[in-house]
């Protein structure tokens, strides 16, 4: 039954939807290993769903990291982030899961994920989570 559903999805899904489902974080070699430098990425169209109400949540995700041997490939990151749009996940868990997956993919020296959620119901929330190889 699962294969049938997946097969049906692959036949009816738009190419972008298939790319998101098939997406994984991809890296390539750091061109400047040995040099500490920051990479700052902002993803202003993050969406997920509230696990309690089902309402959509919108955020800008900021990723700041110091690469070690690998850097993230941006298209794969975009597809990975778009994979959250139908997930029922809390603000706190989404920021922490993004950090965990990012660290697993590219093993940076340091990384910070900041999820700046759009206000809803007069409440504005920012979740910031950090990783450092020194505190690993």
C-alpha positions as semicolon CSV with decimal commas, in nm:
position;residue;x (nm);y (nm);z (nm)
1;X;0,000;0,000;0,000
2;X;0,282;0,244;0,082
3;X;0,454;0,181;-0,252
4;X;0,124;0,241;-0,429
5;X;0,078;0,573;-0,247
6;X;0,436;0,682;-0,320
7;X;0,401;0,579;-0,682
8;X;0,072;0,767;-0,713
9;X;0,231;1,073;-0,551
10;X;0,527;1,062;-0,789
11;X;0,290;1,049;-1,086
12;X;0,064;1,336;-0,973
13;X;0,308;1,562;-0,786
14;X;0,458;1,867;-0,948
15;X;0,833;1,852;-1,011
16;X;0,900;2,097;-0,726
17;X;0,706;1,882;-0,481
18;X;0,901;1,574;-0,590
19;X;1,230;1,763;-0,546
20;X;1,131;1,865;-0,194
21;X;1,033;1,509;-0,095
22;X;1,353;1,367;-0,246
23;X;1,573;1,647;-0,111
24;X;1,860;1,604;0,132
25;X;2,129;1,840;0,253
26;X;2,430;1,834;0,021
27;X;2,775;1,975;0,093
28;X;3,093;2,043;-0,098
29;X;3,455;2,093;0,015
30;X;3,536;2,417;0,195
31;X;3,761;2,612;-0,042
32;X;3,940;2,779;0,252
33;X;3,995;2,516;0,520
34;X;4,211;2,654;0,796
35;X;4,060;3,002;0,769
36;X;3,781;3,092;1,007
37;X;3,508;3,286;0,831
38;X;3,134;3,328;0,882
39;X;2,870;3,224;0,633
40;X;2,535;3,399;0,688
41;X;2,223;3,259;0,523
42;X;1,868;3,388;0,555
43;X;1,563;3,192;0,445
44;X;1,268;3,436;0,461
45;X;0,992;3,201;0,342
46;X;0,996;2,927;0,608
47;X;0,658;2,775;0,688
48;X;0,539;2,493;0,907
49;X;0,215;2,408;1,087
50;X;0,132;2,451;1,454
51;X;0,108;2,101;1,605
52;X;-0,183;2,213;1,825
53;X;-0,403;2,429;1,601
54;X;-0,289;2,328;1,254
55;X;-0,255;2,696;1,164
56;X;0,040;2,789;0,944
57;X;0,341;2,951;1,105
58;X;0,577;3,175;0,908
59;X;0,936;3,260;0,992
60;X;1,266;3,383;0,864
61;X;1,538;3,130;0,940
62;X;1,889;3,264;0,985
63;X;2,182;3,025;0,974
64;X;2,525;3,157;1,066
65;X;2,814;2,917;1,066
66;X;3,190;2,880;1,055
67;X;3,266;2,595;0,817
68;X;3,523;2,328;0,883
69;X;3,585;2,091;0,591
70;X;3,245;2,124;0,418
71;X;3,002;2,398;0,323
72;X;2,632;2,363;0,250
73;X;2,501;2,370;-0,106
74;X;2,228;2,635;-0,112
75;X;1,973;2,470;-0,343
76;X;1,970;2,161;-0,124
77;X;1,918;2,382;0,182
78;X;1,626;2,557;0,010
79;X;1,460;2,224;-0,072
80;X;1,525;2,095;0,281
81;X;1,366;2,406;0,436
82;X;1,067;2,381;0,202
83;X;1,011;2,030;0,335
84;X;0,883;2,181;0,661
85;X;0,580;2,348;0,502
86;X;0,343;2,058;0,577
87;X;0,504;1,941;0,903
88;X;0,325;1,985;1,233
89;X;0,613;2,107;1,447
90;X;0,663;2,361;1,725
91;X;0,876;2,671;1,688
92;X;1,126;2,534;1,938
93;X;1,154;2,193;1,775
94;X;1,182;2,329;1,421
95;X;1,482;2,549;1,511
96;X;1,653;2,268;1,698
97;X;1,586;2,009;1,425
98;X;1,722;2,240;1,156
99;X;2,039;2,288;1,363
100;X;2,077;1,912;1,424
101;X;2,037;1,828;1,056
102;X;2,266;2,110;0,948
103;X;2,541;2,002;1,189
104;X;2,507;1,639;1,082
105;X;2,540;1,737;0,715
106;X;2,836;1,975;0,723
107;X;3,006;1,938;1,065
108;X;3,082;2,311;1,112
109;X;3,313;2,454;1,375
110;X;3,020;2,662;1,501
111;X;2,661;2,716;1,393
112;X;2,364;2,920;1,506
113;X;2,007;2,882;1,386
114;X;1,772;3,167;1,463
115;X;1,403;3,123;1,380
116;X;1,222;3,458;1,381
117;X;0,851;3,372;1,366
118;X;0,592;3,619;1,242
119;X;0,362;3,744;1,518
120;X;0,039;3,553;1,565
121;X;-0,223;3,646;1,824
122;X;-0,011;3,940;1,946
123;X;0,284;3,708;2,025
124;X;0,622;3,732;1,854
125;X;0,869;3,451;1,914
126;X;1,235;3,408;1,823
127;X;1,411;3,079;1,890
128;X;1,791;3,074;1,877
129;X;1,995;2,758;1,915
130;X;2,372;2,712;1,891
131;X;2,632;2,446;1,827
132;X;3,007;2,453;1,882
133;X;3,259;2,173;1,830
134;X;3,430;2,297;2,149
135;X;3,116;2,224;2,353
136;X;3,027;1,905;2,170
